[in-house]
Structures are given as structure tokens and as C-alpha cells.
């Protein structure tokens, strides 16, 4: 158990362990569904975070990594067919994550929030197409934004 989660109930702790999966699904969400590149990046990030995250977050990411692939598949299937209704449901779950993170000690809360944001950014970048990443690396209104 992650020591920072001791004051949380089981449901809140489980939700926080699911947070990287949820933000990865949102970050790789596209018009045609989930990006395969985004999923691959999310899986790789789950593993890398087990030894590259802030030392206080290492125990958290070790737990996350243990079931990341299975949870990513299970959770992404719950949001199919990736329409507006499912997006609202996913955003609601992420809002629940934010509410739960707010229950943690301030220092750990800040570390976890920053880490999850960084996680999502990596997945989002991997989900963008070749044209966006290399030909148009800056956002262009109506094309990449």
C-alpha cells in the first residue's frame, strides 16, 4: 500500500491507481477512437514511471504498472463507441480523480497532479499524427487545434 493513501478508503485508493489509465484514455482519444500510438506510449510510460518518477511516487507507479495493460483495455472498452456521452462519462471520472487527489497531503498532491499531467502530455504527443509532430510542430488553429 502507498503510505500516502492510508487515510483514503479502498474506493478512493483504487480510483487513484486507475488515474494514469483514465488520463491516458483521454489523451489518446481521437475522432476515430483511441490512438494505437497513444496506447503504446501509455503502456511504456507506466513501466518507465516505476523508476523515473519522483522517489515519493515510485511505490504508486509500481502498483499502477502491475495491472496497467489489463486496466487500459478494460477501461477503454467501457467508453466505446467513444462518443460525446462516453467522453462526458470519462471527464466525470477524471473529475472524481481530482477530487480524490485533493484529499492527499499538499506536497504529495502536487507531485501526483504534476506527474499525471506530464503523463497525459506524453501520451497526447504520441497520439498526434506524423504531420502534426514533424511538419507542423506548433499548433495551427483549425488544423492541429
N, C-alpha and C positions, 0 to 999 in steps of 0.2 A: 504494500500500500504506500502511496505517496504521502509523506508525512503532512504536507500542506492540506491534504484532503480529509484529514481526521475529523474535522468539525462538520464535514458535509455528510448528508445522508447518502445511502447507496445509489439512489436515483440520480442525484446531482453529480456524484463522482463518475458514474457511468456516462453521463452526458458529457462531462469534460474529457473523458478518454475518447469519446466519439468526435470531439470538436475538429481535429485535423481532417477527419473523413468528411465531415459536413462542409468545412470551408474549401476542401479540395473539390468536392462535387460542384459547389457554387462557382469556383474559379475556372473549372473546366467545362461549365455549362455553355452550350452554343445553340445556334439555330437548329442544327441537325441532331442535337443530343449532346452526349459527353464526348469531349475530345480524347482520342486514344493517347495522344501525346501528353495531355494533362493527367490522365490516369497513370501513365508510366512515370511521369515526374513526381506525382503524389506518392506513389509506392517507393520510389527511390529516396524521396525526402524523408519518409517515415523511417527508413533504415539509417540514412545519414544523420538524422537528428539524434539518434541514440548515442552518438559520440561527438557531435559537433555543436550541440545546443549548449546554452549556458549551463554550467555544472549543477545549478539548482533544478534545472528542468530535465536532466538526464534520466532520473528514475521515471518521470512522467512519460518521456518518449520511449523508454524501454517497454513499458506496458502498452503504449499505443502501437508500437511496431509489431508486437506479438500477434495481433489479430487484424492488422490494418487491411490486408488484401481481402479477407473474408468480409469485413465490415464495409469496405468500399463497395464491393459487389452487392451485398445485401441492401445497403442504404440506397445505392444508386437505382436498384430495381424498384425500390419503394416510390421513387419520384418519376418513374416512367408514366406517361409518354413525354415528359419534360415540357409541359405546357405552362400557361400562366398560373393555373391553380396549384400545380406542383411547386412552382417557383415560390409562390406565396407561402406554401407549407414549409419549404426549406428555409426561407427567410425567418419564419416564425421559430423554427428550431434553433437557428443561429442567434436570434434574439434571446432565446432561453439560455443558450451558452453564455452570452454576455451577462445576463442576469446572475447566472451561477458564478461566473468569474468574479463578479462584484462582491461575492461572499468571502473571497480569499483575502489573506493579508495583503496590504498595499504593495509591498515590494514584489511578492510572488505574482500578484495580479498583473502588475505592469510587465513583468518578464514574460508571462504566459501570453498576454494580449499581444505584445510586440512580436513574439515568436509565431503566433498563429497568423498574424498579419503578413509577416515575412513568408511564411509557408504558402499562404494563398497567392502572394505575388509571384513566387517561383512557379507555382502550378499555372497561374494565369499566363505568364510569359511563355511557358511551354505549349500552352493551348493555342496561342496565336499562330497564324499561318506563316509560311515562309516569306510571303510578300510583305506582311506586316513587320516581321522581325528584321529582315535584312534590307529590303528595298525602301521601306518607309518606317524607319525605326522611331520616328516621332509621330505622335497622334495627329491624324488628319480628320477634321470634322466631316462626318458623313461617310467616311471610308473606314477608318480604324477606330473611331469613337462612336 
